[in-house]
Amino acid sequence: MQPDIESFLGYSRRFYDEHRFTNNGPLVRLLEARLAELHQSEHCITFASGFWALVLAMHSLAVPGRSEVVLPSFTYRRMADLAWWARLVPRFCDVERETLAVSRATVEPCINKDTALLLGVHPIVNCCPADELEALAADHGLPLLFDAVESAYETYGGRKVGTFGSAEVFSMHASKLLNGFEGGYVTTDDDELAGRLRYQRGFGFKGLDNVEMLGVNSKLNEVHAAMALAALDDLDAQVERNRARYWAYRDKLASVRGIRLVEFDEGERCGFKNIVVELLDDWPFTRQETLDALHAEGMLARPYYSPALHQKPASYRTEHGPLPVTEECEPRFLVLPSGARVSLDDVDLVVAFLAFLSSSGSRLGSGGRSSAGSSSTSGSRSSGSGHDQRAVSA
Ligand SMILES: *Cc1c(COP(=O)(O)O)cnc(C)c1O
């Protein structure tokens, strides 16, 4: 999602004229104020990436002396690495079949005497039940952090995402709703946490030459803040465009047999960014065959969070019990092309092609793939799924 270049250059001129390039410059401070307002949180602390925002927030919030963080397996592919950098052992929990989200019922069985932190991750369509998780965390006296990267625009129960739990983390990677090239931020109402994160992102410096805590260099710079501010100005318009694409997918997919759109809960505020579909039992192809056929047409669909994290080899310790819902769902979902460079005509082509697969698949059997490839529609459409570096141009 790319904002207007004049808007980006207009913001950039300000830091350039002031010779302030990084280290909590004027645009970073303006961006933090505007994001705190957007999320109705007391504090917003920006970072060079969502990754480091998550690591530092996890590290800061974990109960000292305990080792485990509870998080879903069916989620962002680097989530377990994040836990490792925060010196925590990931304990994977399951998700709900209906929502693909964690819930009290899926998280609670994973809590034990070693639990240091609960990490609620919003799925890429709709939110996890944030109030239910807050109550769970309170009952067990545990800190609760949200990865809210995919829910930056959303409300849950009418309340803006950004004020739930102890803190929430967002990304401004180019593939996400708010494009700052790279970047991330934490929102929180906790003054002490906000103060600590500010020091830690800048080497732990407190004052000119006084290092008081362990830190990293993960500051956001001014040119990234300029981009994010321009994107923020365009955010509502961008969501309107996303909504038009989503509605087009919804209306057209309704008549395609064997495929189900994961619908946004329009009773809440939604960003409408990602188009997720489930392949049902009467869909005639495997997910991989379906993806191969779409890719052969230049339609860059992606598997939804696959493989699940507990199914991948890791070079560090992880823990989990049985995860039946995750394992059932893992091969069934995909993310269809979306984002600024996908037109409504492109949506028509993608759905027409899926309808073709649906109706011809049973007849073609495994030969469906190559036959499908010959009904050529040209052009490359990028997925806005945000799970892959290739989606950067979306
Ligand atoms: C992209 C993403 C991140 C990481 O953000 P970066 O800014 O790319 O480091 C974390 N969580 C989720 C759910 C993401 O999609």
PDBQT file of the ligand as one rigid body, heavy atoms in Angstrom, charges set to zero:
ROOT
HETATM    1  C1  LIG A 401       4.666  -9.206   9.750  1.00  0.00    +0.000 C 
HETATM    2  C2  LIG A 401       4.296  -9.696  11.080  1.00  0.00    +0.000 A 
HETATM    3  C3  LIG A 401       5.147  -9.536  12.195  1.00  0.00    +0.000 A 
HETATM    4  C4  LIG A 401       6.549  -8.953  12.090  1.00  0.00    +0.000 C 
HETATM    5  O1  LIG A 401       6.570  -7.629  11.706  1.00  0.00    +0.000 OA
HETATM    6  P1  LIG A 401       7.879  -7.014  10.963  1.00  0.00    +0.000 P 
HETATM    7  O2  LIG A 401       7.638  -5.539  11.055  1.00  0.00    +0.000 OA
HETATM    8  O3  LIG A 401       7.875  -7.526   9.569  1.00  0.00    +0.000 OA
HETATM    9  O4  LIG A 401       9.088  -7.439  11.735  1.00  0.00    +0.000 OA
HETATM   10  C5  LIG A 401       4.708  -9.988  13.422  1.00  0.00    +0.000 A 
HETATM   11  N1  LIG A 401       3.495 -10.560  13.563  1.00  0.00    +0.000 NA
HETATM   12  C6  LIG A 401       2.654 -10.734  12.534  1.00  0.00    +0.000 A 
HETATM   13  C7  LIG A 401       1.326 -11.358  12.766  1.00  0.00    +0.000 C 
HETATM   14  C8  LIG A 401       3.029 -10.321  11.259  1.00  0.00    +0.000 A 
HETATM   15  O5  LIG A 401       2.182 -10.523  10.234  1.00  0.00    +0.000 OA
ENDROOT
TORSDOF 0
